[in-house]
Amino acid sequence: MVELILGNIKFYTLNMDITEILDKDIKMINDILQLANTRGIIITMDSNSRSMTWHDTLTNGEGKKQE
């Protein structure tokens, strides 16, 4: 996790690896939410995977890896 501070605005970034244990990533997301302390938060994801598991219309090879 990286914290970037620009004036009075803080940004947190987290790189998640699908080969790692998901519980570790969820804990790190929770830590970011605690640091944000109910101030505005935007969660984004760059994923080339598609899966019907998370209500996409199809599942591709990357999505099968994450199911």
PERARA-V807237 format. One record per backbone hydrogen bond with DSSP energy under -1.0 kcal/mol. CO is the residue of the C=O (numbers start at 1). NH is the residue of the N-H. If there is no record, write none. Layout:
BEGIN
co = {CO	CO}
nh = {NH	NH}
END
This chain:
BEGIN
co = {2	4	6	9	11	13	17	21	22	23	24	25	26	27	28	29	30	31	32	33	36	50	51	52	60	61}
nh = {13	11	9	6	4	2	20	25	26	27	28	29	30	31	32	33	34	35	36	37	39	60	56	55	64	65}
END
